[in-house]
Amino acid sequence: MHKVWVLLLKDQIMANIHINIGSNQNRELNISTAIDMLRFNFSDIELSDVYESPAQGFKGDDFYNVGVNATTNLNVFDTSDVLKNIEDKIGRDRNQPKFSSRQIDLDLVLYDDVIDESANLPRDDILKYAFVLAPLAELNAELIHPVEQRSYQVLWLGFQSSNTFDLSQYNIGQVLK
């Protein structure tokens, strides 16, 4: 009688994530490079339009921001490490003040419905800045914010009616050729 060994592979659980990419230095190249690196590290990449906004908290060139939906089998902390690694490879200077010009900025905005203050999830910038909420609402209109318990579309409509902001929207294919 022959023994047959069967290796059972545990299903890898994939998390849905949302990342915000921002740059105000060599914007097109840096964002395109970041997108290429995200495609290498994550699956099911979906991109928002490009949103242009003035620098906030300092004087500097306007930022481009792009929202990215993706899936990953990495945990929250490993996902954040991948994003920091991409920033480093593109040339992010971590010695700069928090509010300063950036080659690239990759923020993990959502990781499934995880609520974790120490990891800033969901990222508190969602409710503060149009350049974070607009691309998130574009890609995830019906998704429910895990804390606010309202859809991102409803949050965006409320933000638009109660805040003053300067934000321009461009087709990503026309900006990042």
MOVEN-V684378 format. One record per backbone hydrogen bond with DSSP energy under -0.5 kcal/mol. NH is the residue of the N-H (numbers start at 0). CO is the residue of the C=O. E is the energy in kcal/mol with one decimal. If there is no record, write none. Layout:
nh co e
NH CO E
NH CO E
//
This chain:
nh co e
4 2 -0.5
5 3 -0.5
6 4 -0.5
7 5 -0.7
8 6 -0.6
9 7 -0.6
12 10 -0.5
14 71 -3.6
16 14 -0.5
16 69 -2.9
17 109 -2.0
18 67 -2.7
19 106 -2.5
20 18 -0.5
20 65 -2.9
21 104 -2.3
22 63 -1.9
23 101 -2.1
24 101 -0.9
29 25 -2.6
30 26 -2.6
31 27 -2.3
32 28 -2.6
33 29 -2.2
34 30 -2.5
35 31 -2.2
36 32 -2.2
37 33 -2.6
38 34 -2.4
39 35 -1.3
40 36 -1.4
41 37 -2.6
42 70 -2.5
45 68 -2.3
47 66 -2.4
49 169 -2.8
50 64 -2.8
51 167 -3.0
52 62 -2.0
53 165 -0.5
54 59 -0.6
59 57 -0.5
62 52 -3.2
63 22 -2.6
64 50 -2.2
65 20 -2.1
66 48 -0.6
67 18 -2.6
68 45 -2.7
69 16 -2.1
70 42 -2.4
71 14 -1.9
78 74 -2.4
79 75 -2.3
80 76 -2.0
81 77 -2.1
82 78 -2.0
83 79 -2.3
84 80 -2.4
85 81 -2.3
86 82 -2.4
87 83 -2.5
88 84 -2.3
89 85 -1.9
90 86 -1.2
91 86 -2.5
93 91 -0.8
95 92 -1.1
99 97 -1.0
104 21 -1.7
106 19 -2.5
106 104 -0.6
108 17 -2.7
108 106 -0.8
109 17 -1.7
111 15 -3.8
113 110 -2.4
115 113 -0.5
115 120 -2.9
118 115 -0.7
119 116 -1.1
120 115 -2.3
121 108 -0.6
122 108 -2.5
125 122 -1.7
126 123 -1.0
127 124 -0.8
128 124 -2.5
131 128 -1.2
132 128 -2.3
133 129 -2.8
135 131 -1.3
136 132 -3.0
137 133 -2.2
138 134 -2.0
139 135 -2.0
142 139 -1.0
144 149 -2.7
148 144 -2.3
151 139 -0.6
151 142 -1.8
152 140 -2.3
154 150 -2.5
155 151 -2.4
156 152 -2.5
157 153 -2.3
158 154 -2.4
159 155 -2.7
160 156 -1.6
161 157 -1.1
161 158 -0.6
162 158 -1.3
164 162 -0.5
166 164 -0.6
167 51 -2.5
169 49 -2.9
173 170 -1.0
174 170 -1.3
175 171 -2.9
176 174 -1.0
//
